[in-house]
Amino acid sequence: MAESKDNIVMKNMSGAIGKLIVFRRVNGKTIACKYPNRSKVVYTEEQIQYRALFSKASAFASSIIKDPAKRASYKRHGETSVYHSALKDYMNAHRLNKSV
């Protein structure tokens, strides 16, 4: 892992360049590291279920945003956006059954 010190070109840079190198900000420093290899990541069944639930919640929230009538009448939670309020409502209404 490389660390950039007082480098004008790399200062405050973040993100990836292709799939070769990633720049991150860690504790106020710019760090350059190898692009992560996530090909061997194994997800648990619960993670897979939450990913599917979040995908459906995102589609629901997007449908609210795209319809001006629904968007105008949607109840927001405090200062959050309509999208995030709809996302939260969907996630809360469709919680996964977890055995405690």
Secondary structure as a PSIPRED ss2 file (coil, helix, strand):
# PSIPRED VFORMAT (PSIPRED V4.0)

   1 M C   1.000  0.000  0.000
   2 A E   0.000  0.000  1.000
   3 E E   0.000  0.000  1.000
   4 S E   0.000  0.000  1.000
   5 K C   1.000  0.000  0.000
   6 D C   1.000  0.000  0.000
   7 N C   1.000  0.000  0.000
   8 I C   1.000  0.000  0.000
   9 V C   1.000  0.000  0.000
  10 M C   1.000  0.000  0.000
  11 K C   1.000  0.000  0.000
  12 N C   1.000  0.000  0.000
  13 M C   1.000  0.000  0.000
  14 S C   1.000  0.000  0.000
  15 G E   0.000  0.000  1.000
  16 A E   0.000  0.000  1.000
  17 I E   0.000  0.000  1.000
  18 G C   1.000  0.000  0.000
  19 K C   1.000  0.000  0.000
  20 L C   1.000  0.000  0.000
  21 I E   0.000  0.000  1.000
  22 V E   0.000  0.000  1.000
  23 F E   0.000  0.000  1.000
  24 R E   0.000  0.000  1.000
  25 R E   0.000  0.000  1.000
  26 V E   0.000  0.000  1.000
  27 N C   1.000  0.000  0.000
  28 G C   1.000  0.000  0.000
  29 K E   0.000  0.000  1.000
  30 T E   0.000  0.000  1.000
  31 I E   0.000  0.000  1.000
  32 A E   0.000  0.000  1.000
  33 C E   0.000  0.000  1.000
  34 K E   0.000  0.000  1.000
  35 Y C   1.000  0.000  0.000
  36 P C   1.000  0.000  0.000
  37 N C   1.000  0.000  0.000
  38 R C   1.000  0.000  0.000
  39 S C   1.000  0.000  0.000
  40 K C   1.000  0.000  0.000
  41 V C   1.000  0.000  0.000
  42 V C   1.000  0.000  0.000
  43 Y C   1.000  0.000  0.000
  44 T C   1.000  0.000  0.000
  45 E H   0.000  1.000  0.000
  46 E H   0.000  1.000  0.000
  47 Q H   0.000  1.000  0.000
  48 I H   0.000  1.000  0.000
  49 Q H   0.000  1.000  0.000
  50 Y H   0.000  1.000  0.000
  51 R H   0.000  1.000  0.000
  52 A H   0.000  1.000  0.000
  53 L H   0.000  1.000  0.000
  54 F H   0.000  1.000  0.000
  55 S H   0.000  1.000  0.000
  56 K H   0.000  1.000  0.000
  57 A H   0.000  1.000  0.000
  58 S H   0.000  1.000  0.000
  59 A H   0.000  1.000  0.000
  60 F H   0.000  1.000  0.000
  61 A H   0.000  1.000  0.000
  62 S H   0.000  1.000  0.000
  63 S H   0.000  1.000  0.000
  64 I H   0.000  1.000  0.000
  65 I H   0.000  1.000  0.000
  66 K H   0.000  1.000  0.000
  67 D C   1.000  0.000  0.000
  68 P H   0.000  1.000  0.000
  69 A H   0.000  1.000  0.000
  70 K H   0.000  1.000  0.000
  71 R H   0.000  1.000  0.000
  72 A H   0.000  1.000  0.000
  73 S H   0.000  1.000  0.000
  74 Y C   1.000  0.000  0.000
  75 K C   1.000  0.000  0.000
  76 R C   1.000  0.000  0.000
  77 H C   1.000  0.000  0.000
  78 G C   1.000  0.000  0.000
  79 E C   1.000  0.000  0.000
  80 T C   1.000  0.000  0.000
  81 S C   1.000  0.000  0.000
  82 V H   0.000  1.000  0.000
  83 Y H   0.000  1.000  0.000
  84 H H   0.000  1.000  0.000
  85 S H   0.000  1.000  0.000
  86 A H   0.000  1.000  0.000
  87 L H   0.000  1.000  0.000
  88 K H   0.000  1.000  0.000
  89 D H   0.000  1.000  0.000
  90 Y H   0.000  1.000  0.000
  91 M H   0.000  1.000  0.000
  92 N H   0.000  1.000  0.000
  93 A H   0.000  1.000  0.000
  94 H C   1.000  0.000  0.000
  95 R C   1.000  0.000  0.000
  96 L C   1.000  0.000  0.000
  97 N C   1.000  0.000  0.000
  98 K C   1.000  0.000  0.000
  99 S C   1.000  0.000  0.000
 100 V C   1.000  0.000  0.000
